[in-house]
Amino acid sequence: MRIILFECKKALLSPIIVCLLLLFTGWNIFIIYNASDFKEELPIVNELAGKYGARYTDALLATLDNEITTEVAQMNTITEKKTSQTFAGADDFFEQLTFEEQGRYTEKELDTFYDLFLKEMYRSAAASMDESYAGFDIQKIGESEITKFGLTGSAAETLRKEYEAFADRFATLQQNGEHRSWFFSGQNYHMHSLLFSTVFRHLVIEGMILVVLATALITNFEFEHRNQLVAYTTRRGRTLMADKLVASLLTILAIIIFLSVVTLGTYFTVFDYAHLWKTAISSGFNWENNFPYVSWWNWSFLTYFLMSLVLLFICMLLFSLFTFSISVLVKNSYFTFIIFASLFIAFFLIPGFIPNSTNFMLMSGYTLSTLVLNPHQWWMGTGGLAMFKNYEWMTITVWTIILIALCGFSFKKFARQDIS
């Protein structure tokens, strides 16, 4: 254990690792604060979820209507007094508000009117949610995706069957009312993309850089400092490499935990999810583009977030295994970094060179490269060619087996080769 801790120390006290870790952390904090211009508008949906529950019903919407009617009357009392005008709602008020008339109202009054405007926006979207979802034809969407990617033959049939399964999931979602859950308006704030596409993708890329550097440093330390003949002729001998593997994995865990805790801690400090942790991730409000985000499972936002975090950690550990295997074979940190980057890019590009008529084209997308670069589509049935229900589990399982076998091969080769 003492040897393992000593190996961890080499990376954790390395100036380049420490500097990059602090740089990445600072950059993530900057990105989050730079995207916080609209954070004052977000508490409204928290208020609705806290007052009416994570999911809304027709009865609750009727109650909300009464609340909005009362607040509109209060607004009209103020506007009639100051401008002799009344309005059907806050939307009408802001539509005609000029810069000159704005000065007649206090900042508190305008904030109150804007909160009312946001309530009306969420109420209007909630009222039309069932109709919007009923208008989707999942099979037709599947056919358009097949055409979009130019799939034919067995590949087209495989994707078509998956969309049949997704159609059942989409029908179930409407029956159990998952889409009737309060969440930040996706078309206005893009909160899912901000957290899982922007923040998580930065964590992935930054994590990979730190993983490769830290793992290569630990593995190649003796070879790069020309004292391998001393280290590997001790009582531990070449089994020291096993200690280095354990140390690499522990170091990666420590680094990713620090980076994730600070980054995500900052995110949830800036953006309040107080009453939205139990809301369904497949909420109809979580709709940013042509189709809402729909997960394969009926998960709350908290469950989805934790599952994504676990997937992030597993991927980083697998990248450490990959880097370790390369490092043992090449014994040079620079070459290790270049080889890792080259293979990562190659695995991402492979599907583009395979005929679109075979299932092998779809199977070639089950790579860690494709997986980690699309964190906003994890566990979703809306992820293009990666929309398969068990895509994440299958990718992780297959690559865990491959990388364990690769590590075993590297150990055996290292045990027989000349280390001078």
N, C-alpha and C positions, 0 to 999 in steps of 0.2 A: 504493500500500500504506500509505503514511503517513496518508493521509486515512481509510482504512478503520480503522486502529488508533485514530485520534483519535475516530472515530465510536463505536467499541466502548467507548472510555474513558468517554464520556458516560454510558452505561448502567451500566457496571461500577462507576463511582464515584458513582453516584446514591445519595443517602442512603436513599431509600425502597426501592430495589432491594436494597441491601446489608442494610438492616434486615429486610426481608421474607425474604431468603435465610437470614439467621442465625436468624430466628424459626422458619421452616419446618424448618430443620435441627434446631434444638433440640427442636421439637415431635415430629419423627419419632423422635429418639433417646429421648424420654420415652415415646412409645407402645411402642417396642420393649422397653425395660426394664420397662415396666409389664405387659407380656405374658409376662415371663420367669419366672413363678412355678414352672413345671414343667420348666425347662431341665435340672434335675438328673436327670430321668427319661429324657431323650432319648439319652444315651450308650449305653444298652443296645442299641438297634437298630444304632447305629454299630459296636458291638462284634460283633454278629451278622454284619453285612455284611463287616466286616474279617476275621472268622475263617472264615466260610463262603462268602464271595463275594457279589456283588451279587444273584445269583439263587439260589434254593434248589431242591434236588431232593429226591425221597423219601429218597434215601440220606443226604443231609445232615440232613434232619429226623430220621432215625433216630439219627444221631450226636448231634444236639441233645437227643433224648430221653434218651440215655444220660448226657449231661452234666447234664441237669435231675434225673434219678434220683439221681445221685451227690450233687448239691447238696441235694436233699430229705433224703437220708440224713444229711448233715452238719447240716442244720437240726434234724432230729429228735434228733440226739445232744445238741444244746444244749437243746432244749425238754424232752426227757425228764429231763435233769439238773436243770432249774430248776422244772418244773411237773409232771413225771411224765406228760407227754402226748406223743403223736406224731401226725403229720398226713399226709394223702395228698399235700399240696402246700402251697405258700405261700398259695394262695388260701384254703384251709381255715383256715390259721393266722390270717390277718388277719380272717377272717369272725367268729371267736370271741374275738379279742383285745379285752380291756377296758382301760380306763384304768389300773386298779389293777395288772393283770398286766403292762402295758407297762413299768412301772418295774423289773421284774425283769431286763430285757434292756438291754444297753448300746446306745448310739446306733449304734455300728458294726455290731452284730449285727442290729438292726432294718433298717439300710440294706442289709445283705447279703440279708436275707429279702425286702426289697422288690424288690431287683434280680432275685431268683429269681421273684417274682410277675410281674414284667414279662416275663421270658423265657417263663414259662408262658402269659401272655396272647398273646404273639406266636406261640408254637408252636401254640396252639389256633386262632388266626385263620388261620395258614398251612395247617393241616391241612384246614380247611373251605373254603378259597378256591376250589378247582376246583368243588366242589358248588354254591357260591354263584353262581359265574359261569354254570354250566350251567343255572341256574334262570331266567336272563334271556331274555325273548323280545323282541328289538329291534323287530320289526315291531309287536308289541302296544304297546310303549312309544311308538312313532311315532304310532300311532292315538290313544293317550291324549293326546299332545301336540297333535295336530290338533284333537281335541275341546276340549282345554283352551283353546286360542287361538281356537276357533270358526271354523276355516278350512273353506272349501268350494271347489268348482270347481277351477280351475287351480292355485290356491295350495295346496290340500290335496294335489293330485296331485304337485306339485313337491316338497313336503316328504316325501311318501310315498316318492318315488324316492330322495331323499337318505338316508332311513332304510334303504332297501334296500342302498345302498352302505355305510352305516355298519354294517349287519349283517354284511357280508362282512369289514369291518375288524375287527369284534369277534370273529368266528370265527378270523381270522388271528392275532389277539392271543392267543387261548387256545392255538392250535397252537404258536406260537413261545415261549410261556411268559413273555410280558412281565408278566403279572399276578403271576407267581411271583418278584417282586423285593422285597427288603427296603426298607421306607420307614417313616417315622413313622406311627403309627396315626392315621389321619384322624379316626376317630370319637371318639378321646380327646383329640387335641391340635390338630386343624384347622390343621396347618402350611401346607398349600397356601393356605388362605384367609388366614392371617396374612400370608404373604409376598405373594401375588399379588392378593388382594382388599384387604387393609388397607394394607400398605406401598406396593405399586405404585399403588393408587388415590390415596393421599395424594401420591405423586410426580406423578401425572397432574394432579391438581387444582392442586397448588402450582405445578407446571411451567407450566400454562396461565396462571395469574395472572401469573407472572413473564414469560412469553413476551409476553403482551399489553402489559404495562407497559413492558418493555424495548424491544420493537419499536416501539411507539407513540412512546416518548420519542425514539428515534433518528430516526424518520421525521419527526416533527413539531417537532423542536427549534427550527429556524429560524423556523417560522411562529408558534410560541408565544412566542418571544423577539423577534419583530418585526424580524428581520434577514434575512428571506428575499430581499429585493431586493439585498442585498449578496452573499449566498452563491450565488444562482442567476444572477448576472450576471458571475461570474468566468470564467476560461478553461474550467473544467470545465462551467460552465453547468448545465443541467438533468440532465446525465448524472451529476451528484452523487447523484441519487436511486438510481442503480444501485450506487454505492458503499455507500449506506445499506442497501440490501438485503443485500449481502454482509456488511456489518458486523452487521446484525441476526442473520443466520444464525450467524455466528461467536460472537456474544455469547450466543445461546441455547445453543449447544453448550457453551460454557464454564460457563454457569450450571447446565445440566442435569447435566453431568459432575460438577461440585462437589457438587450436591445428591444425586446418585445414589451417588457414591463414599462420601460420609460416611454416608448413610443405610444403604445396603446393606452397607458395611463394618462398621457397628455391628451390623447384623442377623446377619451371619455370624460376628461375634466372639462374640455372645451365644449363638447357636444353632449347634451343631457339626454340619456336614454332611460331616465328613472322609471317610467311606467310602461316601457316598451320591451323590456326583456322577455316578457311572456307572450308578446304578440307573435303571430305566425310569420315566418320569413316569407311565406308565399302570399302575403297581404297584397290585395289589389292596388294599394298605394305604392307598393314597391315595383313600380312600372316606369321605366325610364325611356325605353325605345318603342319598337313596334309591338313588342310582346312583353308581358310582365315576367318578373323572375318567379319561376315555379320550381320548387325543390321536389325531388322524388319522394320525400318523406314529410309527414306532417310534423315539422320541427318548429319550435319557437325560435325567436331571434337568438336567445341565449344558447340554446343547443347548437344551432347552426354556427354561431361564433366559436364555441368551444371545440366543435368538431373540426372547424377550419384551422384553429390554432394547433390542435393535435396533429393534423395533417402537415402543417408547416414544420413542426418539430421533427416529425418522422422523415420528411424529405431532407431536412438539413442533416440528420444522422446518416441517411443513405448517401448523401453527397460526400460525407466524411469517409464512409466506407470506400466509395469510388476513388476519392483522392488518395486514401491510404494505399489502396491496391496499386495505383499508378506510381506513387512515391516509392514504394518498395521495389518496383521494377526499374525505375529510371534513376533514383537516388539523387535527384536534383530538383530544387523547388521551382526554378524558373521553367524548366522543361515540363514539370508537373502541371503548372498553371496553364501553359500553352496547350498541352495535350487535353487537359480537362475542358478548356474553353472550346477547343476545336471539336471535341466529341459532343459537347453540349449543343453546339450549333448544328452539327451534322445530324444528330438525332431529331432535332426540331425540323430540319429541312427534308428528311427522308420521305415523308408522305407525298411530297410534291414530285417525286421521281418514280412513283409506283403507279401502274395502270389503275384507273378508276373503276375498273370492272370486277376487281377481285376483293375478297374480304381481307386480304393481306394489307390492302391500302388502309382499311379501317384499323386493323391490328397495329400497324406501324405508328399510329397515333398514341398508343399506350406507352409513352415514354415519360420519364421524369421531366424532360425539357418542356414538352407540351403541357404537362400537368401544372408545373409551378408557375408558368407564365400567364395562366388564366385563373387566378384565384377568385375572381368575381363569379366564375361559372362553376366552382366546386359544388358538387352535390345537386346541380341543377339539371332539369330536363330541357334547358334552353341553350346548351353549349355547342351548337353546331355538330361537328363530327365527334365531339367528346361528350355528347348528351346521353350516353348509355348509362343505365341505372347503376351498374356496379363498376363504372369506369375508374373511380378513385381507388376502390378496394383492390381491383384487379391489377392496376398499375403498380400500386405499392407492394402487393404480394409477389408479383412476378419479378420486380426489380430487387426486392429483398433477397429472393432466392438466387438471382443472378449475381448480386454483389457479394453475398456470403460465399458463393462458389468461387468468385474471382479473388476474394481475400484468401481463401484456402489455397488456391493455386499460387498466389503471391508468396504465402508463407513457405510452401514446399519448395518453390524456386529459390527463395532466399536462403533456406536451410542448406541447399546444395551448392550455391554459387560461391565464387571467390570474392571476399570482401576487401581485398587489399587494393 
